[in-house]
């Protein structure tokens, strides 16, 4: 069995504006830098082999945490939101009405115009995870919300049509086990806010 830790990058200006970033290379905002500087890597994750997505916000988060990534992995990049990149979900819902609602009800098969589906994100993430040996030191990845949601789907069978019940803590890491090429989530996650 192998442990896997997934950390979402710190805030960017687009996060704070509620804009869809997708694969646009938006750096950490000053607030994001301050956020990550408050974090401390969990003790159990310090010996992990760490990976990052190709986007600078994950590499900057790694640097601020004192992590030297083993590699940049394309499978860890955020979902491609196509023509909706830079937009706000609330605006898309208002503009597209029932068309957007019907698309969202598709869950794993939701697809932004010109983009990729969560199912495709889960497939690429799953392919990377199955390339990892089942034994060895823990693995960690600094990645994105869409990729973390895909990992939850792979671990629990969540089809993304309803709430999954797992809190995506912006100041924490989700912990998973990888065994026999299968992912399972470990509750609770681990906090990265140092306790005084």
Secondary structure, DSSP 8 states (H G I E B T S, - for coil): -EEEEEEE---BHHHHTTB--TT----B-HHHHHHHHHB---GGGTTSEEEE-SSHHHHHHHHHTT---SEE-GGGS----GGGTT-BHHHHHHHHTHHHHHHHTTGGG-B-TTS-BHHHHHHHHHHHHHHS-SSSS-EEEEE-HHHHHHHHHHHH---SSS--S----TTEEEEEEEETTEEEEEEEEEE-B---
